[in-house]
Amino acid sequence: MDSDGSLGAETSKQSTSDSVRNLVATFLSYLELKLRLLGLESKEAGFHLLTLGLLFAGTVVFFAGFLVMLIVFLLYLLMLIFHWEWGWSALVCGGVLLLISIVAGVVLRFQIIKPLFPITFAEFERDREWLTRKRKKSE
């Protein structure tokens, strides 16, 4: 009789340890999946930030070029007094660089608005809602 009682206690200890192991394994697999998702989105975010950096650098370079060409055009106005003809080309180059910098600035503006880690934040929001529902059901 005594051995049957200890066998039942041993079985309950095993089932408790098994359920704790299963809980830990489930939590670790859940954590692994979330970290994989974060890793994938980090790659996307890195590419997005690289694009933003290149667009910003391009905007600065083209705007600086526009300023240089504007100064050259102002020099042309001075040279016009002396009847030299090279200034029109400087004006056209300055106008083209201005248009390029405006386009790059508009693209940069739309790239800045794009959110980082959208899938991860959506998953966290779903998890939060699920936990809220679970908490309400248990109360």
The 8 nearest C-alpha neighbors of each residue, nearest first, counted from 0:
[[1, 3, 2, 4, 5, 6, 7, 8],
 [0, 2, 4, 3, 5, 6, 7, 8],
 [1, 3, 5, 0, 4, 6, 7, 8],
 [4, 2, 6, 0, 1, 5, 7, 8],
 [5, 3, 7, 1, 6, 2, 8, 0],
 [4, 6, 8, 2, 7, 3, 9, 1],
 [5, 7, 9, 3, 4, 8, 2, 10],
 [8, 6, 10, 4, 9, 5, 11, 3],
 [9, 7, 5, 11, 10, 6, 12, 4],
 [8, 10, 6, 12, 7, 11, 5, 13],
 [11, 9, 13, 7, 12, 8, 14, 6],
 [10, 12, 14, 8, 13, 9, 15, 7],
 [13, 11, 9, 15, 10, 14, 16, 8],
 [14, 12, 10, 16, 11, 15, 17, 9],
 [13, 15, 17, 11, 16, 12, 18, 10],
 [16, 14, 12, 18, 17, 13, 11, 19],
 [15, 17, 19, 13, 18, 14, 20, 12],
 [18, 16, 14, 20, 15, 19, 13, 21],
 [17, 19, 21, 15, 20, 16, 14, 22],
 [20, 18, 22, 16, 21, 17, 23, 15],
 [21, 19, 17, 23, 18, 22, 24, 16],
 [22, 20, 18, 24, 19, 23, 25, 17],
 [21, 23, 19, 25, 20, 24, 18, 26],
 [22, 24, 26, 20, 25, 21, 27, 19],
 [25, 23, 21, 27, 26, 22, 20, 28],
 [26, 24, 22, 28, 23, 27, 21, 29],
 [25, 27, 29, 23, 24, 28, 30, 22],
 [26, 28, 30, 24, 29, 25, 31, 23],
 [27, 29, 31, 25, 30, 26, 24, 32],
 [30, 28, 26, 32, 27, 31, 25, 33],
 [29, 31, 27, 33, 28, 32, 26, 34],
 [32, 30, 28, 34, 29, 33, 27, 35],
 [33, 31, 35, 29, 34, 30, 28, 36],
 [34, 32, 36, 30, 35, 31, 37, 29],
 [33, 35, 37, 31, 36, 32, 38, 30],
 [36, 34, 38, 32, 37, 33, 31, 39],
 [37, 35, 33, 39, 38, 34, 40, 32],
 [36, 38, 34, 40, 35, 39, 41, 33],
 [39, 37, 35, 41, 36, 40, 34, 42],
 [40, 38, 36, 42, 41, 37, 35, 43],
 [39, 41, 43, 37, 42, 38, 116, 44],
 [42, 40, 44, 38, 43, 39, 37, 45],
 [41, 43, 45, 40, 39, 44, 46, 38],
 [42, 44, 40, 46, 41, 45, 47, 39],
 [43, 45, 47, 41, 46, 42, 40, 115],
 [46, 44, 42, 48, 47, 43, 41, 49],
 [45, 47, 49, 43, 44, 48, 50, 42],
 [46, 48, 44, 50, 45, 49, 43, 51],
 [49, 47, 51, 45, 50, 46, 44, 52],
 [50, 48, 46, 52, 51, 47, 45, 53],
 [51, 49, 47, 53, 48, 52, 54, 46],
 [52, 50, 48, 54, 49, 53, 55, 47],
 [53, 51, 49, 55, 50, 54, 56, 48],
 [52, 54, 56, 50, 55, 51, 57, 49],
 [55, 53, 57, 51, 56, 52, 107, 58],
 [54, 56, 58, 52, 57, 53, 51, 59],
 [57, 55, 53, 59, 58, 54, 52, 60],
 [58, 56, 54, 60, 55, 59, 53, 61],
 [57, 59, 100, 55, 61, 56, 103, 60],
 [58, 60, 56, 62, 57, 61, 63, 55],
 [61, 59, 57, 63, 62, 58, 56, 64],
 [62, 60, 64, 100, 58, 63, 96, 59],
 [61, 63, 65, 59, 64, 60, 100, 58],
 [64, 62, 66, 60, 65, 61, 59, 67],
 [65, 63, 61, 67, 62, 66, 68, 60],
 [64, 66, 93, 62, 68, 96, 63, 97],
 [65, 67, 69, 63, 64, 68, 70, 62],
 [66, 68, 64, 70, 69, 65, 71, 63],
 [69, 67, 93, 71, 65, 70, 66, 89],
 [70, 68, 72, 66, 71, 67, 65, 93],
 [69, 71, 73, 67, 72, 68, 74, 66],
 [70, 72, 68, 74, 69, 73, 75, 89],
 [73, 71, 75, 69, 74, 70, 90, 86],
 [72, 74, 70, 76, 75, 71, 69, 77],
 [73, 75, 71, 77, 72, 76, 78, 70],
 [76, 74, 86, 72, 78, 73, 77, 79],
 [77, 75, 79, 73, 78, 74, 72, 80],
 [76, 78, 74, 75, 79, 80, 73, 81],
 [77, 79, 75, 81, 80, 76, 83, 74],
 [80, 78, 82, 76, 81, 77, 83, 75],
 [79, 81, 78, 82, 77, 76, 83, 75],
 [80, 82, 78, 79, 83, 77, 76, 84],
 [83, 81, 79, 80, 78, 84, 77, 75],
 [82, 84, 78, 79, 81, 85, 86, 75],
 [85, 83, 86, 82, 87, 79, 75, 78],
 [86, 84, 87, 88, 83, 89, 75, 78],
 [87, 85, 75, 89, 88, 84, 72, 90],
 [86, 88, 90, 89, 85, 91, 84, 72],
 [87, 89, 91, 86, 90, 85, 92, 93],
 [88, 90, 86, 92, 87, 91, 68, 72],
 [91, 89, 87, 93, 88, 92, 72, 94],
 [90, 92, 94, 88, 93, 89, 95, 87],
 [93, 91, 89, 95, 94, 90, 96, 88],
 [92, 94, 68, 65, 90, 96, 91, 95],
 [95, 93, 97, 91, 92, 96, 90, 98],
 [94, 96, 92, 98, 97, 93, 91, 99],
 [95, 97, 99, 93, 65, 98, 94, 61],
 [96, 98, 94, 100, 95, 65, 99, 93],
 [97, 99, 101, 95, 96, 100, 102, 94],
 [100, 98, 96, 102, 101, 97, 103, 95],
 [99, 101, 58, 103, 61, 97, 102, 98],
 [102, 100, 104, 98, 99, 103, 97, 105],
 [101, 103, 99, 105, 104, 100, 98, 106],
 [104, 102, 100, 106, 101, 105, 58, 107],
 [103, 105, 107, 101, 102, 106, 58, 100],
 [104, 106, 108, 102, 107, 103, 101, 109],
 [107, 105, 103, 109, 108, 104, 110, 102],
 [108, 106, 104, 110, 105, 109, 54, 103],
 [107, 109, 105, 111, 106, 110, 104, 112],
 [108, 110, 106, 112, 107, 111, 105, 113],
 [111, 109, 107, 113, 112, 108, 106, 51],
 [110, 112, 108, 113, 109, 107, 51, 114],
 [111, 113, 109, 110, 114, 108, 107, 115],
 [112, 114, 110, 111, 115, 109, 47, 117],
 [115, 113, 112, 117, 116, 111, 110, 44],
 [114, 116, 117, 44, 113, 40, 47, 43],
 [115, 117, 119, 40, 118, 120, 114, 44],
 [118, 116, 120, 119, 115, 121, 114, 40],
 [119, 117, 121, 120, 116, 122, 40, 36],
 [118, 120, 122, 121, 116, 117, 123, 37],
 [119, 121, 123, 117, 122, 118, 124, 116],
 [122, 120, 118, 124, 119, 123, 117, 125],
 [123, 121, 119, 125, 124, 120, 126, 118],
 [122, 124, 126, 120, 121, 125, 127, 119],
 [123, 125, 127, 121, 122, 126, 120, 128],
 [126, 124, 122, 128, 127, 123, 129, 121],
 [125, 127, 123, 129, 124, 128, 130, 122],
 [126, 128, 124, 130, 125, 129, 123, 131],
 [129, 127, 131, 125, 130, 126, 132, 124],
 [130, 128, 126, 132, 131, 127, 125, 133],
 [129, 131, 133, 127, 132, 128, 134, 126],
 [132, 130, 128, 134, 129, 133, 127, 135],
 [131, 133, 135, 129, 130, 134, 136, 128],
 [134, 132, 130, 136, 131, 135, 129, 137],
 [133, 135, 131, 137, 132, 136, 130, 138],
 [136, 134, 132, 138, 133, 137, 131, 130],
 [137, 135, 133, 134, 138, 132, 131, 130],
 [136, 138, 134, 135, 133, 132, 131, 130],
 [137, 135, 136, 134, 133, 132, 131, 130]]
